Amino acid sequence: MEYLSLVPYAIAGTLLASTLALVPALHVYNIAGIFILFALNVQQFIGGNELAMLLLGMIVGYAMLNTVSAIFLGAPDDSTVFIVLPGQKYLLMSRGYEAAVLTGIGGLGGILVLVVLSPVASTIFGAMRAIVLPHLHWILAVIITYMLMAEWPKGGDHGATGLARLWDAWKGLGAGILTFILSGILGIVLMYKSPVPVDMSFQNLLPAFVGLFAVPWVLDNILSGTEIPKQHIPTTVDAPPGMIARGVFSGALGGLFAAFFPVVTGGIGGYLAGHATAQRDDRVFIISQGASKFLYYVGAFWLFFLPAARITKGGMSGMLATIYTPEGPGLYYTAVALIALCGVLSFFLLLGYARAAVWLVEKINYRYISIATLFLLIALVFFFTGVGGLAVMLVATPIGWLPVLWGSRRMNCLGVLLVPITLNLAGLGATVAGWLGLI
Amino acid sequence: MKGISHFITGVAVGTFFPDAVQAAANGSFILVLGGIGGLLPDTLDFKYARFVEEPDILVDPHPEQFEAQKIADAIAAGIDRVGATHKKQILKCNTMRLGPDWWQQYSIKFDTQNGEVIVQLGPIVNTSQIPLPESLRDSPEGRAKIHAPLLPTYGEFTTIDIFSGPSFALEWRNGRVEIDFIPWHRQYSHSLFMALLFGTICGLLFGFTAGLVGGLAVMAHVLEDQLGYLGSNLLWPLTKVRSTGLKLIHATDAIPNFFTVGTCCMLILYNLDRFSPQPLIDPLVYWGIFWLPFPILLVYFFIQKFRADLLKRIPLLAQQEADLVAETQEVVDA
């Protein structure tokens, strides 16, 4: 019974995050960081468990609802970047609402997976962590290698000689590798000499993510003059149970992988799992990305509550771990129950918000929406990270624009995270930073 | 098999070497060589070999002046030429790009039963291969009679739309013309020679164990490909043709790929634990319980497959070519 008092905090967190999730690029971690700083000063009003459940509600709401801005406003982050392409494709086919609902179904599947795994999670993840801990650097390097090697040429038909055709084919691949290298250098710079003010250091990556992922997409929408057709709101979803199960299964593999391994985001996890389970259907892909994204955010925070093997992965648990330690199986199972409760609540909110977004894109010219989104992104970056953050965003934007221009993968922008962390795990970060004149 | 299956198999191969695992635990990236070796054969084919192949017959249609009959005639004439001269010809079909995201689709079918080449104009599609509504133009189909005797081949339409188009080797074999799909694939890159070469390079650069990891990873890829309908040119440069595989799976079958990835992930984890100072995994529980779903799935797959095979008897060559078409499509999807 002692844990029942935590329910309102979790629900409040979900309701709060559901509003925040609609603002493009406003990450739940941006607000959570401010909450934790605030909570430190008002400890007599809110206890550790209450704060943890408030943040849990927030992350559940965010993980379910950030799809709306990604699909309807075309402003993704590192985890929703894979949803935007099929999501916008659906939007252009009058099926934007359906795409949002499919990601929500994936999220519901993610909840089910967490609930089912909760009794055995401590044993499995605890042992896995102990085994892979000394090997994280090369596992991340393996992921990077696969990302780069598995990008295939998208041209090469035209050219009088073999060399000309090879050049035609390799232009896009080269742009992808260049994107990865440049975003990796940006990541190292941000890690060792960030222009973001120290008091806002927990927002360090916000301007880079906005510049790499959201701004190029929004600019693309503005320049290409994308016009959104009238949207259809169906009463049923065109996805049989078998298809949902395949999507959830694939997304669960990717999401849990991402929740467990450092730096691996829900997008990368979903991408790898999609390859592993040989999924081709757009609907399966969208459902799997919904499940993967949900499990990436929520699963990482859930691991923080594991009774015998507390694992700190992800921004939320990283920040909370500085002031709070969860204790006991009672709190763990309360967290699991509240994830389920807030998840279902968020799904219903998603249905409402997706309808509102449909209304918005039908009533207002999409170019105006994109221009407003762009101003909002700039304002948010300035508000949270000041002029230094704007400078980072300005550097990141052309890097994020490279894949748009050359038709290479936008995922290569994740070099901003993967490169510095892999180098640090291998003990090479400082050496490379020294080569770049950063230390 | 799919790229990720080959890649993870290569990594798994590396983890069987205790000194490689111990070096990896101490900061080495040696096991990454396994992944590179695992995907190297397809990388060489799809990023290099396909572009340096010189075509003898080039189909490079213009979207505004698409003449299906003219294309069909040119292809049929090429096949007849091979029948007459017994000299190999490479046929290459280029794509038609209309804009940054739009392509004009067309398709070709080799109807070996009726001795015809059929060419059809398709709709305009975007890079995700979604047709633009109402973009299908009223354009006459092209049909041309082939007079040379043909070996049975892939009987469905091969669609040519996005990125890079397919090529075909037209070759005289056993008194008939064989239409060999994507002839640049699974040749020297998928041979024992390549495994030896990559292993030697890795060995010279990073040491003996690295050489074994790299070479065996390439070898694992080559061996995995022998499970399909089309093997590879295993003994290149001594042989010139791609052998027949064991006909157990198609390259893009979901369950065998999932089985491979799952089993390799479990092998990697098991080996990392086995070669650590304090192993935690109980092999009986690990393989007896956690791994069990994978072989069960595989058995289910083979039961379904053999039932389906009994119902429809498709010629081996057609299955092999279908495999190649599917594999190329996977590269497009990735």
Chai-1 contact restraints between the chains, C-beta under 6 A:
chainA,res_idxA,chainB,res_idxB,connection_type,confidence,min_distance_angstrom,max_distance_angstrom,comment,restraint_id
A,K89,B,S128,contact,1.0,0.0,6.0,A-B,restraint_1
A,A127,B,L280,contact,1.0,0.0,6.0,A-B,restraint_2
A,I131,B,L272,contact,1.0,0.0,6.0,A-B,restraint_3
A,I131,B,D273,contact,1.0,0.0,6.0,A-B,restraint_4
A,P134,B,A25,contact,1.0,0.0,6.0,A-B,restraint_5
A,H135,B,A24,contact,1.0,0.0,6.0,A-B,restraint_6
A,H135,B,L272,contact,1.0,0.0,6.0,A-B,restraint_7
A,W138,B,A24,contact,1.0,0.0,6.0,A-B,restraint_8
A,W138,B,F29,contact,1.0,0.0,6.0,A-B,restraint_9
A,W138,B,L31,contact,1.0,0.0,6.0,A-B,restraint_10
A,W138,B,V32,contact,1.0,0.0,6.0,A-B,restraint_11
A,A141,B,F29,contact,1.0,0.0,6.0,A-B,restraint_12
A,A141,B,V32,contact,1.0,0.0,6.0,A-B,restraint_13
A,V142,B,V11,contact,1.0,0.0,6.0,A-B,restraint_14
A,V142,B,V32,contact,1.0,0.0,6.0,A-B,restraint_15
A,V142,B,G35,contact,1.0,0.0,6.0,A-B,restraint_16
A,T145,B,V32,contact,1.0,0.0,6.0,A-B,restraint_17
A,T145,B,G35,contact,1.0,0.0,6.0,A-B,restraint_18
A,Y146,B,F7,contact,1.0,0.0,6.0,A-B,restraint_19
A,M149,B,L39,contact,1.0,0.0,6.0,A-B,restraint_20
A,M149,B,T43,contact,1.0,0.0,6.0,A-B,restraint_21
A,A150,B,G3,contact,1.0,0.0,6.0,A-B,restraint_22
A,A150,B,A334,contact,1.0,0.0,6.0,A-B,restraint_23
A,W152,B,F46,contact,1.0,0.0,6.0,A-B,restraint_24
A,W152,B,V331,contact,1.0,0.0,6.0,A-B,restraint_25
A,W152,B,A334,contact,1.0,0.0,6.0,A-B,restraint_26
A,K154,B,F163,contact,1.0,0.0,6.0,A-B,restraint_27
A,G156,B,F51,contact,1.0,0.0,6.0,A-B,restraint_28
A,G156,B,S164,contact,1.0,0.0,6.0,A-B,restraint_29
A,D157,B,N94,contact,1.0,0.0,6.0,A-B,restraint_30
A,D157,B,T95,contact,1.0,0.0,6.0,A-B,restraint_31
A,D157,B,S164,contact,1.0,0.0,6.0,A-B,restraint_32
A,D157,B,G165,contact,1.0,0.0,6.0,A-B,restraint_33
A,G162,B,V52,contact,1.0,0.0,6.0,A-B,restraint_34
A,R165,B,F51,contact,1.0,0.0,6.0,A-B,restraint_35
A,L166,B,F51,contact,1.0,0.0,6.0,A-B,restraint_36
A,A169,B,F51,contact,1.0,0.0,6.0,A-B,restraint_37
A,H275,B,I4,contact,1.0,0.0,6.0,A-B,restraint_38
A,A276,B,I4,contact,1.0,0.0,6.0,A-B,restraint_39
A,A276,B,V261,contact,1.0,0.0,6.0,A-B,restraint_40
A,T277,B,F258,contact,1.0,0.0,6.0,A-B,restraint_41
A,A278,B,A254,contact,1.0,0.0,6.0,A-B,restraint_42
A,A278,B,N257,contact,1.0,0.0,6.0,A-B,restraint_43
A,A426,B,G27,contact,1.0,0.0,6.0,A-B,restraint_44
A,G427,B,G27,contact,1.0,0.0,6.0,A-B,restraint_45
